[in-house]
Amino acid sequence: MKIGIPANINLLATDNFNLDKANYTNEFFIDLLVKHGIRPEIIPLVPKQMVQEYVAEVDGIIIPGGNDVDPEMFAEKPEAEIGKTYQPHDEFEVQIVKEAIKNKIPVLGICRGHQIINVAMGGTLYQDLPTDLTSVEQHDQTVPNEIGTQMVAIKPDSQLAQTVGTNPMVNSKHHQAIKKVGSGLKVNAVSEDGVIEGIENADGSITGVQWHPELMWHRDKNEEKIFTDFFARVKAAE
C-alpha cells in the first residue's frame, strides 16, 4: 500500500538557502506509516499535470497540518490576524483532494488538511478563531502537544465514533476552523465551545479531524486507530 502525503512548504526565514520554500513532511507521519508496513509517498509542490500523475500512483492520501489557508481560496479578503499563507500550496492541495475524489481514492485530513478538504468541496473557514468567533475557548494549547486538553462530542452514528468513541480527549493547536461546511460533507464532531472538529462524507472515504492525532498516537491507541481505520478503508477501496 502507498499513501501520498502532500509536502508542506517552509515559509520561515532561514540562513540556509537550501531550506527556502523547502518541501518537507513531519516524521510522525513517516514513522506511523512505516510501522504499519505502508510506503510513504511524499508529493512535492509540482505543476497541475504532475499532481494528476502522483495521485493516480497512490492508494490513499493524508493531508497534514501546516500554514494558514489563503482566504482568497474561499472568496474572502484576508483579516489582519491571519498567519503565513502561500496560495500555490493551497491550490496544490485542493487539486489533490479533487483528483482523489475523481479517482475514488480515500482522503484523511489533519488540522489544515481537514480545512483544505472543506475548502476543496466549497466550504469556508474562520480565518482567526479569537477574532471571528469570540465565544471560543483556547484552541492553541501551551502544554505538550501529545496531551489531550479538550473533550470533543462525536455523533454516535458516525464513522469517527466507531474509531475513537463519542467523547475523546484530544489536543488543540489551530486558529483557523471550518465555518460553512462543504458540499457532500457532514459534521461528525464538535468541541465544547462549538468549533467543528470532524467531518466525513456519506461513505466515509473522505474524512477530516481538526486535532493532531499524529502527535498523540504513540501514547493513545484510539488516536492511532484513526489512521489504522483509514488504512482499512484504503485497502477496501483498492
C-alpha positions as CSV (number, residue, x, y, z in Angstrom):
1,M,0.0,0.0,0.0
2,K,1.2,3.5,-0.8
3,I,-0.1,6.6,1.0
4,G,0.6,10.0,-0.5
5,I,1.4,12.9,1.8
6,P,1.4,16.4,0.2
7,A,4.6,18.2,1.3
8,N,4.5,21.3,3.4
9,I,6.4,24.3,2.3
10,N,8.9,26.1,4.5
11,L,7.9,29.8,4.6
12,L,10.2,30.7,7.5
13,A,13.3,32.8,7.1
14,T,16.5,30.7,7.2
15,D,20.2,31.1,6.9
16,N,20.4,28.1,4.7
17,F,19.2,28.8,1.1
18,N,18.5,25.1,0.6
19,L,15.6,25.5,3.1
20,D,13.9,28.4,1.3
21,K,10.5,27.1,0.4
22,A,11.7,23.6,1.0
23,N,9.3,20.7,0.7
24,Y,9.1,18.7,3.9
25,T,6.9,16.3,5.9
26,N,6.6,15.6,9.6
27,E,8.5,12.5,10.8
28,F,5.4,11.4,12.9
29,F,3.5,10.5,9.7
30,I,6.5,8.7,8.3
31,D,7.1,6.7,11.5
32,L,3.4,5.7,11.6
33,L,3.2,4.5,8.0
34,V,6.5,2.6,8.3
35,K,5.3,0.9,11.5
36,H,2.3,-0.5,9.6
37,G,4.3,-1.5,6.6
38,I,2.9,1.2,4.4
39,R,5.1,3.1,1.9
40,P,5.0,6.9,2.3
41,E,5.0,8.8,-0.9
42,I,5.8,12.5,-0.3
43,I,4.1,14.6,-3.0
44,P,6.2,17.8,-3.7
45,L,4.6,21.0,-4.9
46,V,4.6,20.3,-8.7
47,P,2.6,21.6,-11.7
48,K,-1.0,20.5,-12.1
49,Q,-0.4,17.9,-14.7
50,M,2.1,16.1,-12.4
51,V,-0.3,16.2,-9.5
52,Q,-2.6,14.0,-11.5
53,E,0.2,11.5,-12.0
54,Y,1.2,11.5,-8.3
55,V,-2.4,10.9,-7.1
56,A,-3.0,8.2,-9.7
57,E,0.0,6.3,-8.3
58,V,-1.1,6.1,-4.6
59,D,-3.8,4.2,-2.8
60,G,-4.7,6.9,-0.3
61,I,-3.9,10.5,0.7
62,I,-3.2,12.0,4.1
63,I,-3.2,15.8,4.1
64,P,-1.3,17.1,7.2
65,G,-1.4,20.3,9.2
66,G,0.5,23.4,8.2
67,N,0.2,27.1,7.4
68,D,-3.0,29.1,7.2
69,V,-5.2,28.7,4.1
70,D,-5.4,31.9,2.0
71,P,-8.9,33.3,2.3
72,E,-8.9,34.0,-1.5
73,M,-9.4,30.3,-1.8
74,F,-12.9,30.7,-0.4
75,A,-13.6,34.2,-1.9
76,E,-12.8,36.3,1.2
77,K,-10.2,39.0,1.8
78,P,-7.6,38.4,4.5
79,E,-8.0,39.7,8.0
80,A,-5.2,41.4,9.9
81,E,-4.8,38.4,12.3
82,I,-4.2,35.7,9.6
83,G,-0.9,33.9,9.7
84,K,1.5,33.0,6.9
85,T,-0.2,31.8,3.7
86,Y,1.1,30.5,0.3
87,Q,-1.6,30.3,-2.3
88,P,0.3,28.0,-4.7
89,H,0.4,25.4,-1.9
90,D,-3.3,25.8,-1.2
91,E,-4.2,25.3,-4.8
92,F,-1.9,22.3,-5.0
93,E,-3.6,20.6,-2.1
94,V,-7.1,21.5,-3.2
95,Q,-6.3,19.9,-6.6
96,I,-5.0,16.8,-4.8
97,V,-8.4,16.4,-2.9
98,K,-10.3,16.9,-6.2
99,E,-8.1,14.4,-8.0
100,A,-8.5,11.9,-5.2
101,I,-12.3,12.2,-5.3
102,K,-12.3,11.8,-9.0
103,N,-10.2,8.6,-8.8
104,K,-12.2,7.3,-5.7
105,I,-9.1,7.4,-3.5
106,P,-9.7,7.8,0.2
107,V,-8.5,11.0,1.9
108,L,-7.8,11.8,5.5
109,G,-7.2,15.5,6.5
110,I,-5.5,16.6,9.7
111,C,-6.0,20.1,11.0
112,R,-5.1,22.3,8.0
113,G,-5.8,19.2,5.9
114,H,-9.3,18.9,7.3
115,Q,-9.8,22.6,6.4
116,I,-8.4,22.1,2.9
117,I,-10.9,19.2,2.3
118,N,-13.7,21.6,3.3
119,V,-12.5,24.4,1.0
120,A,-12.0,21.9,-1.9
121,M,-15.6,20.9,-1.5
122,G,-16.9,24.5,-1.5
123,G,-16.8,25.3,2.2
124,T,-15.4,28.3,4.1
125,L,-13.2,28.9,7.1
126,Y,-12.9,31.2,10.1
127,Q,-9.7,33.0,9.4
128,D,-8.8,33.6,13.0
129,L,-11.0,32.0,15.8
130,P,-10.4,34.6,18.5
131,T,-11.4,37.3,16.1
132,D,-14.2,35.7,14.2
133,L,-15.8,33.5,16.9
134,T,-15.2,35.3,20.2
135,S,-17.1,32.7,22.2
136,V,-14.4,30.1,21.7
137,E,-12.0,28.9,24.4
138,Q,-8.3,28.3,23.9
139,H,-7.5,26.3,20.8
140,D,-3.8,26.8,20.9
141,Q,-2.7,24.7,23.9
142,T,0.5,25.6,25.8
143,V,1.1,22.1,27.3
144,P,2.9,19.4,25.2
145,N,1.1,18.6,22.0
146,E,0.8,14.9,22.8
147,I,-1.5,15.7,25.7
148,G,-5.3,15.9,25.2
149,T,-6.7,19.2,26.5
150,Q,-10.3,19.3,25.3
151,M,-13.2,16.9,25.0
152,V,-15.0,16.7,21.7
153,A,-18.5,15.4,21.2
154,I,-18.8,12.9,18.4
155,K,-22.0,11.8,16.8
156,P,-22.7,8.2,17.8
157,D,-23.9,7.2,14.3
158,S,-20.7,8.5,12.7
159,Q,-17.7,6.5,11.4
160,L,-15.5,8.5,13.7
161,A,-17.4,7.4,16.8
162,Q,-16.7,3.8,15.8
163,T,-13.0,4.7,15.9
164,V,-12.5,6.9,19.0
165,G,-15.8,6.8,20.8
166,T,-18.1,9.7,21.5
167,N,-16.1,11.8,23.9
168,P,-12.4,11.6,23.4
169,M,-9.9,14.0,24.9
170,V,-7.8,15.5,22.1
171,N,-5.1,18.1,21.6
172,S,-5.8,21.5,20.1
173,K,-3.4,23.6,18.1
174,H,-5.1,25.8,15.5
175,H,-6.6,29.2,14.9
176,Q,-8.5,28.6,11.7
177,A,-11.5,26.4,11.6
178,I,-14.5,25.3,9.4
179,K,-17.3,27.9,9.1
180,K,-19.5,26.8,6.2
181,V,-19.4,23.1,5.6
182,G,-18.6,22.0,2.1
183,S,-20.9,20.1,-0.2
184,G,-21.2,16.4,0.4
185,L,-19.7,16.7,3.9
186,K,-21.3,16.3,7.3
187,V,-20.1,17.4,10.7
188,N,-19.4,14.5,13.0
189,A,-17.6,16.1,15.9
190,V,-17.6,19.5,17.7
191,S,-15.7,20.9,20.7
192,E,-17.4,22.0,23.8
193,D,-17.4,25.6,22.6
194,G,-19.0,24.7,19.2
195,V,-16.0,24.6,16.9
196,I,-16.2,21.9,14.2
197,E,-13.7,19.2,15.0
198,G,-14.5,16.5,12.5
199,I,-16.1,15.9,9.0
200,E,-16.9,12.9,6.8
201,N,-18.7,12.2,3.6
202,A,-21.5,9.7,3.2
203,D,-19.4,6.6,2.6
204,G,-16.5,7.6,4.9
205,S,-13.9,7.8,2.1
206,I,-13.3,11.5,2.8
207,T,-12.6,12.3,6.5
208,G,-11.0,15.1,8.5
209,V,-10.2,15.9,12.1
210,Q,-9.2,19.3,13.5
211,W,-6.9,18.0,16.1
212,H,-3.5,16.3,15.6
213,P,-3.7,12.5,16.2
214,E,-0.2,12.1,14.6
215,L,1.2,13.8,17.8
216,M,-0.8,11.5,20.1
217,W,-0.7,8.1,18.5
218,H,2.4,6.9,20.4
219,R,0.6,7.1,23.7
220,D,-3.1,6.8,22.7
221,K,-4.2,3.7,20.8
222,N,-7.5,5.4,19.8
223,E,-5.6,8.1,18.1
224,E,-3.5,5.5,16.2
225,K,-6.8,3.8,15.3
226,I,-7.8,7.0,13.3
227,F,-5.0,6.0,11.0
228,T,-5.4,2.2,11.0
229,D,-9.1,2.5,10.3
230,F,-8.2,4.8,7.4
231,F,-5.7,2.2,6.1
232,A,-8.5,-0.4,6.2
233,R,-10.8,1.9,4.2
234,V,-7.9,2.4,1.7
235,K,-7.4,-1.3,1.4
236,A,-11.2,-1.9,0.9
237,A,-11.2,0.7,-1.9
238,E,-8.3,-0.9,-3.9
